[in-house]
Amino acid sequence: MNPPLVSSNVAAARIAIIGAGLGGLTLARVLHINGFRSTIYEAEPSPDARSQGGLLDIHEYNGQAGLKAAGLYDRFLDLVLPGEDAKRVVDRHATILFDQPASAAPTRPEVDRGALRRMLIDSLPADTIRWGHKLTRVSRLQEGNHEIAFKNGVTERTALLIGADGAWSRVRPLVSAAKPAYTGTTFMETSHPSGSTVSTAIETGTLMAVEPGKGILAHRYADGTVRVYVALQKPEDWFDTIDFAKRSSSLARLAHEFEGWAAELRALILNSETDLVIRPIHALPPHHHWARTETEGVTLVGDAAHLMSPFAGEGANLAIQDGAALGLALCEHRDNIEKALEAYENALFSRSAAFADRTARNHERFFGEHAPQSVVELFAAH
Ligand SMILES: Cc1cc2nc3c(=O)[nH]c(=O)nc-3n(C[C@H](O)[C@H](O)[C@H](O)COP(=O)(O)OP(=O)(O)OC[C@H]3O[C@@H](n4cnc5c(N)ncnc54)[C@H](O)[C@@H]3O)c2cc1C
């Protein structure tokens, strides 16, 4: 290995990005097309190690803008899935309260998250990503340099370290003592394979059946697969009482929480054919930020910087925007990394605070005392 590069120059600096999520990949891509090299260290052993699952609607003002900066907008358009943006809100009796059919030219086009990530991976030189490198330790060296150590025994030195490693970032403690807190809501995810008998409640697109403290959210994909998120507002330890390894009893236990709801809504839970995946929703404090003066040579993008609940559908969009914005700032201030980080973070903190506030308000709209009417109002306003 070469000696550490103590450098404030982007071209000379060894740039390490931790995490090959949408944020880290977009950053590496923007650097690459502008002639700068970086290395992504990713914990997972390969691109296909984990199903990425789910749809993402990519917004013009952040996600799409980030993909344009990465020179990938046209390739992104090829991934757009037509007809997936239909939205329906119902009450516990499955009475339709809001129904918006799919649009021919959606302003928030939907793509498969796995396909979007794969597009970004394929847009990078093959040696950019080191798979199977789980960061376990970071030590500060002099002048913004860091030594990073991985579970597989590898250690590297870096002049610019970027934490793009998601909710439980190992890089975040270098800049901030903030920790994600449980929002009070847990999602349990399951699905119905294409062709299975699901329920008459869901036609195309997304179905949202909510009331205070609980909800059943489902999406039917163009291929017929239906993914279901059962949401409950309960203390985290309540979920310890369910043995998720026992599929039918755990489904019955969850369906029990929806006693009195229409049979076709409960069928989305009871007829599902895959194991439940439990996803407690955590968030960082909405105005999370750190001081640039004490954090030389390190910054964060995406969930590592501003983990928020998914109720405004902005987390992935912001991760793409952050990656692009940091890449562009480094290109603009190529002789002064600290200046680039300062410019990036000044914009980052204000935009992520605004979205975190909006997300927290939407969380309340979904499961607060005025649901489902508050959800109808939210979508009617779009
Ligand atoms: C249920 C749910 C639904 C959502 N729906 C939407 C939506 O509709 N729209 C939207 O915009 N957002 C949505 N989000 C939010 C979105 O998923 C995240 O905001 C987004 O994935 C963040 O991207 P990221 O690149 O910052 O982090 P991640 O996607 O989490 O990527 C981080 C990467 O870092 C790797 N990593 C982690 N730790 C280490 C380590 N120690 N060493 C090396 N690598 C490591 C991980 O393996 C991963 O590949 C949703 C989230 C949830 C939970």
The ligand as a Gaussian input file, in Angstrom:
#p B3LYP/6-31G(d) Opt

LIG

0 1
 C      -39.754000       0.792000       4.631000
 C      -39.027000       1.909000       3.948000
 C      -39.571000       2.503000       2.810000
 C      -38.894000       3.563000       2.180000
 N      -39.455000       4.141000       1.073000
 C      -38.835000       5.196000       0.484000
 C      -39.417000       5.818000      -0.665000
 O      -40.493000       5.438000      -1.145000
 N      -38.757000       6.870000      -1.230000
 C      -37.575000       7.350000      -0.723000
 O      -37.017000       8.317000      -1.282000
 N      -36.998000       6.763000       0.348000
 C      -37.602000       5.710000       0.961000
 N      -37.022000       5.119000       2.056000
 C      -35.740000       5.656000       2.567000
 C      -34.573000       5.133000       1.762000
 O      -34.596000       3.726000       1.725000
 C      -33.241000       5.605000       2.374000
 O      -33.338000       6.938000       2.742000
 C      -32.095000       5.433000       1.371000
 O      -31.926000       4.068000       1.046000
 C      -30.801000       5.993000       1.943000
 O      -29.737000       5.739000       1.045000
 P      -28.248000       5.735000       1.566000
 O      -27.399000       5.541000       0.359000
 O      -28.005000       6.895000       2.426000
 O      -28.157000       4.474000       2.544000
 P      -28.473000       2.941000       2.303000
 O      -29.388000       2.724000       1.180000
 O      -28.869000       2.405000       3.650000
 O      -27.054000       2.337000       1.898000
 C      -26.028000       2.203000       2.856000
 C      -25.048000       1.151000       2.367000
 O      -23.969000       1.102000       3.305000
 C      -23.644000      -0.246000       3.574000
 N      -23.059000      -0.286000       4.907000
 C      -23.691000      -0.123000       6.099000
 N      -22.815000      -0.221000       7.104000
 C      -21.596000      -0.465000       6.537000
 C      -20.281000      -0.648000       7.065000
 N      -20.051000      -0.641000       8.394000
 N      -19.260000      -0.862000       6.206000
 C      -19.467000      -0.875000       4.860000
 N      -20.709000      -0.706000       4.305000
 C      -21.752000      -0.492000       5.140000
 C      -24.986000      -0.971000       3.471000
 O      -24.811000      -2.358000       3.246000
 C      -25.642000      -0.247000       2.294000
 O      -25.314000      -0.842000       1.074000
 C      -37.661000       4.042000       2.701000
 C      -37.105000       3.438000       3.835000
 C      -37.782000       2.394000       4.467000
 C      -37.173000       1.766000       5.706000

